[in-house]
Amino acid sequence: MNMLVDGEWRTDVDPTAGEDGSFQRQETSFRNRIEDDSGTRFPPEPGRYHLYVSYACPWAHRTLITRKLLDLEDAITVSVVDPFRGEDGWQFTPEKEGCTRDHVHGADYLRELYVRAAPDATGRVTVPVLWDTQENTIVNNESREIMRMLNTEMAHLGDGNATVLPSDLVDDVDRILDEIYEPINNGVYRAGFATDQEPYDEAVDDLFAALDRWDGVLADRRYLAGERLTEADVAMFTTLVRFDEVYHTHFMCNVRRITDYEHLWPYLRDLYQTSGVAETVRMDHVKEHYYTTHPGVNPHRIVARGPDPDFGAPHQRDRLAEGGPLAAAE
């Protein structure tokens, strides 16, 4: 593992390793906000903000999907890092398929931007990063907060008639995001990076109890919060779409596959087939990243062949919907 310590790059520290063998996720360090108010430091302006992402990362993937569904692609530009993350951290390799150069600074490594924003930065260098090209700094690197800002402060710069945060569902969405984060979104990492049996067992028990529960919830509703697609579904999707291809094998989350679930599997196909979502999925980047970037988990860096689930198969879940999959903004 590697991180910045007082602005210096270190490869001999692992802030995620708990003394009991558990995985400890660090808090993100940049938590400013775009606000649609007069006099604010970070106002919503088209072309001002830039997203740094990896197609491999589920947290960054959330922001790419939200940007796509809200039609913010012209308003917010994007740079994509290499899916392989070595000792030097996330790297820009524009010669590689699906990757780009750093369109703002021409940096070689993402850590350069962290130090540019905070010369004494301490912490892990993660994606996504929302960069302000006018203030020349990082606004935020917390995926949930970036999703929310795109919805509440910047949606009017895109389609204007779409939302993944209907106003009457905000409390439900926040509750669900809280409920799925620790056992599911973070749970796969708690299992995969555990270095002792007890924390691994606890993570796997929590993970599959939560998946079983939400499989039941989805028996009679199309989406997690009801009949409209929300941020909660985006957050669930980026974990589920990686599950059978990566987490089941690489992170030893192998009690069941998502394709074994009666409702979660068609729900996942429904989300994948929502207009614009499939084009944000780069399974080649996902598999290369996980299987080659964690030598402590997979020392030979062999990329598993299967199982290649058919995300495009019919799902028939539209029978549960009262309206379209993307609700009109209220």
MOWO-V564750 format. One record per backbone hydrogen bond with DSSP energy under -1.0 kcal/mol. CO is the residue of the C=O (numbers start at 1). NH is the residue of the N-H. E is the energy in kcal/mol with one decimal. If there is no record, write none. Layout:
BEGIN
co: <CO;CO>
nh: <NH;NH>
e: <E;E>
END
This chain:
BEGIN
co: <3;4;5;8;10;14;16;18;21;22;30;35;37;42;45;48;49;50;51;52;53;57;58;60;61;62;63;64;65;66;67;68;70;72;75;77;79;80;86;90;91;93;96;101;102;108;109;110;110;111;112;113;114;118;121;123;129;130;130;131;132;132;137;139;140;142;143;144;145;146;147;148;149;149;154;155;161;164;166;169;170;171;172;173;174;175;176;177;180;180;181;184;186;187;188;189;196;197;198;199;200;201;202;203;204;205;206;207;208;209;210;211;212;213;214;216;217;223;226;230;231;232;233;234;236;237;242;242;243;246;247;252;257;258;263;264;265;266;267;268;269;271;274;277;278;282;283;284;285;286;287;288;289;294;294;298;309;310;317;318;327>
nh: <10;123;8;5;3;17;24;21;195;18;141;37;40;35;48;133;77;131;79;129;81;61;62;64;65;66;67;68;69;70;72;71;159;76;47;51;53;100;89;110;82;96;99;103;106;92;112;113;114;115;116;117;118;121;7;4;52;139;140;50;136;137;132;32;130;146;147;148;149;150;151;152;153;154;157;158;329;231;169;173;174;175;176;177;178;179;180;181;184;185;186;188;190;191;192;193;200;201;202;203;204;205;206;207;208;209;210;211;212;213;214;215;216;217;218;219;220;226;223;234;235;236;237;238;240;241;246;247;248;250;253;254;260;261;267;268;269;270;271;272;273;274;277;280;281;286;287;288;289;290;291;292;293;297;298;301;311;313;320;321;163>
e: <-3.0;-2.7;-1.8;-2.9;-2.2;-1.3;-3.2;-1.8;-3.2;-3.0;-1.9;-1.7;-1.4;-2.1;-1.6;-2.6;-1.4;-3.4;-2.5;-1.8;-2.5;-2.3;-1.3;-1.7;-2.4;-2.2;-2.5;-2.1;-3.0;-2.0;-2.9;-1.4;-2.1;-2.4;-2.7;-3.1;-2.5;-2.4;-1.9;-2.2;-3.2;-2.2;-2.2;-1.1;-1.4;-2.5;-1.3;-1.4;-1.2;-2.1;-1.8;-2.2;-2.3;-2.3;-3.2;-2.8;-2.7;-3.1;-1.2;-2.4;-1.3;-1.3;-3.0;-1.9;-2.8;-2.2;-2.7;-1.9;-2.3;-2.4;-1.7;-3.0;-2.5;-1.2;-2.2;-1.8;-1.1;-2.0;-2.2;-3.0;-2.6;-2.1;-2.5;-2.8;-2.0;-2.2;-2.4;-1.3;-1.6;-2.1;-3.7;-1.6;-2.3;-2.1;-2.5;-2.6;-1.5;-3.0;-2.4;-2.1;-2.6;-2.5;-2.3;-2.6;-2.4;-1.9;-2.0;-2.4;-2.2;-1.9;-2.5;-2.0;-1.6;-1.9;-2.1;-1.4;-1.0;-1.1;-2.9;-1.7;-2.5;-2.1;-3.0;-1.8;-2.6;-3.0;-2.2;-1.3;-3.2;-2.4;-2.1;-1.1;-1.2;-1.8;-2.1;-2.5;-1.9;-2.4;-2.3;-2.5;-2.0;-1.4;-2.3;-2.2;-1.6;-2.2;-2.6;-2.0;-2.5;-2.2;-2.1;-1.5;-2.0;-1.5;-2.9;-1.9;-1.3;-1.4;-2.1;-1.0;-1.3>
END
